[in-house]
C-alpha cells in the first residue's frame, strides 16, 4: 500500500453511496469526480438516464461519507484502493465516466482491471482532462502554494463556489482535501502500456482555457477502438452547466444496452 493513502478502503464505508436502485439496469456507469468534488456532481443522473443505465457515483476518501479517511495524494494510491473495492460491483457490463481528475482515475482503474483481473469497461467517457501521455508543460503546479496564492488560483479555476472560497472557517476544513487532490493530479506520472480496447468518448469545454482540442484528441492514442471528441459550451467545469448534452451523448454511446 502506498503511504500517501494510509487508511485505505474500509469495509462498510460507502464507496458507492447509491447503487443497485435500478433493478432492471443492464449496464453500470461508474462516475468519478473532479478535484475537490463529491458524488453530488452525479446525484441526479439516474433521474435522466434510462432504466437500463444505472449511474454509480464513486465516493473518494476524505469527503462526505468517507471524510474520516485521509485524502490520497497520488492517483496510483487511489487506484490501488478503489480497484479491489469496485470488484464486487462489476457483476454486469460497466462503463466509466470521469471529469478532470476523475478521468485520470478511471483510466488507471481500467488499466489495473485489465492487468489484474482481465476485466474492461464497455466504454470510457473522459471529460476536461488532457491525455495521460500528453505533455504537462502547460500545467501550473499549485498544490504547494502558500494559502493566499492557492485560494487565488482556485478563484480563477471557477470550480469552487465563491461563497465557499470566502468562508475562512469552511476553507480551513476543505483545504487539506483540495491540496491533496491537486497534488494527486499534478504529480501523476504516466507509464506506457498498450492502449485499451474499449471505445472512448472525450468531452471538452469550448471556453476551457486549461485545455486545447488537440490535447483532448491525444486521448485517441489510448484505445484500439473508436474515439470521439465532443466540444461543449462552458469552461473547465462545463459538467455542471452542460449536463443535458453530456447525458444525451452517454445514452447514445450506450444505446446497445438500452434497446
C-alpha positions as CSV (number, residue, x, y, z in Angstrom):
1,X,0.0,0.0,0.0
2,X,1.3,3.4,-0.9
3,X,2.0,5.5,2.2
4,X,0.1,8.6,0.9
5,X,-3.2,6.6,1.3
6,X,-2.7,5.3,4.9
7,X,-6.2,4.1,5.8
8,X,-7.2,2.6,2.5
9,X,-10.7,1.3,1.8
10,X,-12.7,0.3,4.9
11,X,-15.5,-2.3,4.6
12,X,-18.8,-0.7,5.3
13,X,-17.7,2.7,4.2
14,X,-20.0,3.9,1.3
15,X,-17.6,3.7,-1.7
16,X,-20.8,3.8,-3.7
17,X,-23.4,5.8,-1.7
18,X,-26.1,4.8,-4.2
19,X,-26.2,1.7,-6.3
20,X,-28.5,-1.1,-7.4
21,X,-31.6,1.0,-7.2
22,X,-32.4,0.3,-10.8
23,X,-33.4,-3.4,-10.7
24,X,-33.6,-3.7,-14.4
25,X,-30.4,-1.9,-15.3
26,X,-28.2,-3.6,-17.9
27,X,-25.0,-1.6,-17.5
28,X,-23.4,0.3,-14.6
29,X,-21.9,3.7,-15.2
30,X,-19.3,4.4,-12.6
31,X,-18.7,8.1,-12.2
32,X,-15.5,9.6,-10.8
33,X,-15.4,13.3,-9.5
34,X,-13.0,16.2,-10.2
35,X,-10.5,17.5,-7.7
36,X,-12.4,18.7,-4.6
37,X,-15.6,17.2,-6.0
38,X,-18.0,14.7,-4.5
39,X,-20.7,12.3,-5.7
40,X,-23.1,15.3,-5.7
41,X,-22.0,16.1,-9.2
42,X,-23.8,13.0,-10.4
43,X,-26.6,12.9,-7.9
44,X,-29.4,13.4,-10.4
45,X,-28.1,11.4,-13.3
46,X,-30.3,8.4,-12.6
47,X,-33.4,10.6,-12.9
48,X,-32.4,11.4,-16.5
49,X,-30.7,8.2,-17.7
50,X,-33.0,5.4,-18.9
51,X,-33.7,2.4,-16.6
52,X,-31.1,0.3,-18.4
53,X,-28.3,2.5,-17.3
54,X,-27.5,2.9,-13.6
55,X,-25.2,5.8,-12.6
56,X,-23.0,4.7,-9.7
57,X,-21.1,7.7,-8.3
58,X,-17.8,6.7,-6.6
59,X,-17.0,8.5,-3.3
60,X,-13.3,9.2,-2.8
61,X,-11.6,9.3,0.6
62,X,-11.7,12.5,2.6
63,X,-15.2,13.7,1.7
64,X,-18.8,13.1,2.6
65,X,-19.3,9.5,3.9
66,X,-15.6,8.9,3.8
67,X,-14.5,12.2,5.4
68,X,-12.8,10.4,8.3
69,X,-10.3,8.9,5.9
70,X,-7.1,10.7,4.8
71,X,-7.4,12.0,1.2
72,X,-5.0,10.4,-1.2
73,X,-2.1,12.5,-2.7
74,X,-1.5,10.0,-5.5
75,X,-3.6,8.8,-8.4
76,X,-2.0,5.4,-8.2
77,X,-2.7,5.2,-4.5
78,X,-6.4,5.9,-5.2
79,X,-6.4,3.2,-7.9
80,X,-4.8,0.6,-5.6
81,X,-7.6,1.2,-3.1
82,X,-10.5,1.7,-5.4
83,X,-10.0,-1.2,-7.8
84,X,-10.5,-4.1,-5.3
85,X,-13.4,-2.2,-3.7
86,X,-15.1,-1.9,-7.0
87,X,-14.8,-5.6,-7.9
88,X,-18.0,-6.8,-6.2
89,X,-20.0,-4.3,-8.3
90,X,-18.6,-5.5,-11.6
91,X,-21.1,-8.3,-12.0
92,X,-22.6,-6.8,-15.2
93,X,-21.4,-4.8,-18.1
94,X,-19.9,-1.5,-16.9
95,X,-18.7,1.9,-18.2
96,X,-16.7,4.7,-16.7
97,X,-17.2,8.4,-16.6
98,X,-14.6,10.7,-15.2
99,X,-14.2,14.5,-15.2
100,X,-10.8,16.1,-14.9
101,X,-9.1,14.2,-12.0
102,X,-11.8,11.6,-12.3
103,X,-10.8,10.9,-15.9
104,X,-7.2,10.0,-14.8
105,X,-8.6,7.8,-12.0
106,X,-11.0,6.0,-14.3
107,X,-8.2,5.5,-16.9
108,X,-5.8,4.0,-14.4
109,X,-8.6,1.8,-12.8
110,X,-9.3,0.5,-16.3
111,X,-5.7,-0.4,-16.8
112,X,-5.4,-2.1,-13.3
113,X,-8.6,-4.1,-14.0
114,X,-7.0,-5.3,-17.3
115,X,-3.7,-6.2,-15.6
116,X,-5.0,-7.9,-12.5
117,X,-8.5,-9.2,-13.4
118,X,-8.8,-9.3,-17.2
119,X,-11.8,-7.0,-17.0
120,X,-12.6,-4.0,-19.1
121,X,-15.2,-1.3,-19.3
122,X,-17.5,-1.4,-22.3
123,X,-17.0,2.3,-22.8
124,X,-15.0,5.2,-21.2
125,X,-16.1,8.8,-21.1
126,X,-13.3,11.2,-20.2
127,X,-14.0,14.8,-19.6
128,X,-11.9,18.0,-19.3
129,X,-8.6,16.2,-18.9
130,X,-5.5,16.1,-21.1
131,X,-4.4,12.7,-22.3
132,X,-2.4,10.9,-19.7
133,X,0.6,10.5,-22.0
134,X,0.4,14.2,-23.2
135,X,2.7,17.0,-22.3
136,X,2.1,18.6,-19.0
137,X,4.3,21.6,-19.7
138,X,1.4,24.0,-19.6
139,X,0.1,22.6,-16.3
140,X,0.5,25.0,-13.4
141,X,1.5,23.4,-10.2
142,X,-0.5,25.0,-7.4
143,X,-1.0,22.4,-4.6
144,X,2.0,23.6,-2.6
145,X,1.4,27.3,-3.0
146,X,1.0,29.5,0.2
147,X,-2.6,29.7,1.2
148,X,-3.4,33.2,-0.3
149,X,-2.0,32.2,-3.7
150,X,-3.6,28.8,-3.6
151,X,-7.0,30.4,-2.9
152,X,-6.5,32.9,-5.7
153,X,-5.8,30.0,-8.2
154,X,-9.0,28.3,-7.0
155,X,-10.9,31.5,-7.8
156,X,-9.5,31.5,-11.3
157,X,-10.4,27.9,-11.9
158,X,-14.1,28.6,-11.2
159,X,-14.7,25.1,-9.7
160,X,-15.2,26.1,-6.1
161,X,-18.2,28.2,-5.2
162,X,-17.3,31.8,-4.3
163,X,-19.2,31.6,-1.1
164,X,-17.0,28.7,0.0
165,X,-13.8,30.4,-1.0
166,X,-14.8,33.5,1.0
167,X,-15.8,31.4,4.1
168,X,-12.5,31.2,6.0
169,X,-13.6,28.5,8.5
170,X,-15.0,26.3,5.8
171,X,-11.9,26.8,3.7
172,X,-9.7,25.6,6.6
173,X,-11.8,22.4,6.7
174,X,-11.5,21.6,3.0
175,X,-8.1,23.0,2.3
176,X,-6.3,19.7,3.0
177,X,-8.6,17.8,0.7
178,X,-8.2,20.4,-2.2
179,X,-4.4,20.3,-1.8
180,X,-4.3,16.5,-1.7
181,X,-6.4,16.2,-4.9
182,X,-4.4,18.8,-6.8
183,X,-1.2,17.0,-5.6
184,X,-2.5,13.7,-6.9
185,X,-3.2,15.3,-10.3
186,X,-0.1,17.4,-10.6
187,X,2.4,14.7,-9.6
188,X,0.8,12.0,-11.8
189,X,3.4,10.1,-13.9
190,X,2.2,8.2,-16.9
191,X,3.7,4.8,-17.5
192,X,3.4,3.4,-21.0
193,X,1.2,0.3,-21.6
194,X,-0.7,-1.0,-24.7
195,X,-3.8,1.0,-25.5
196,X,-7.2,-0.1,-24.0
197,X,-9.7,-2.0,-26.2
198,X,-12.8,-0.1,-25.2
199,X,-14.3,2.8,-27.1
200,X,-13.6,6.3,-25.8
201,X,-15.7,9.5,-25.8
202,X,-13.8,12.6,-24.9
203,X,-15.6,15.8,-23.7
204,X,-14.1,19.3,-23.7
205,X,-15.3,22.8,-22.9
206,X,-15.2,25.4,-25.7
207,X,-14.2,28.1,-23.2
208,X,-11.8,25.9,-21.2
209,X,-8.5,27.8,-21.2
210,X,-6.8,24.9,-19.5
211,X,-7.0,22.6,-22.5
212,X,-6.9,22.7,-26.3
213,X,-8.8,20.4,-28.6
214,X,-5.6,18.8,-29.8
215,X,-4.7,17.9,-26.2
216,X,-8.1,16.2,-25.9
217,X,-7.7,14.4,-29.2
218,X,-4.5,12.8,-27.9
219,X,-6.7,10.5,-25.9
220,X,-7.4,8.6,-29.1
221,X,-3.9,7.1,-28.8
222,X,-5.1,5.3,-25.7
223,X,-7.6,2.9,-27.4
224,X,-7.6,0.5,-30.3
225,X,-11.3,1.1,-30.6
226,X,-13.3,4.1,-31.7
227,X,-12.6,7.5,-30.2
228,X,-14.9,10.6,-30.5
229,X,-14.1,14.1,-29.2
230,X,-17.1,16.3,-28.4
231,X,-16.8,20.0,-27.6
232,X,-19.5,21.6,-25.4
233,X,-20.2,25.2,-24.3
234,X,-18.6,26.1,-21.0
235,X,-15.3,26.4,-19.1
236,X,-13.4,23.6,-17.3
237,X,-16.4,22.8,-15.2
238,X,-18.9,22.5,-18.1
239,X,-20.1,19.3,-16.5
240,X,-22.2,21.5,-14.2
241,X,-23.7,23.6,-17.0
242,X,-23.9,21.2,-19.9
243,X,-25.3,18.1,-18.2
244,X,-28.2,17.6,-20.7
245,X,-26.0,17.3,-23.8
246,X,-23.5,15.1,-21.9
247,X,-26.1,12.7,-20.8
248,X,-27.7,12.6,-24.3
249,X,-24.3,11.5,-25.7
250,X,-23.8,9.0,-22.9
251,X,-27.1,7.4,-23.7
252,X,-26.3,7.4,-27.4
253,X,-22.9,5.7,-26.9
254,X,-24.5,3.1,-24.6
255,X,-27.5,2.5,-26.8
256,X,-26.7,-1.2,-27.2
257,X,-27.8,-1.7,-23.6
258,X,-31.0,0.5,-23.8
259,X,-32.8,-1.3,-26.6
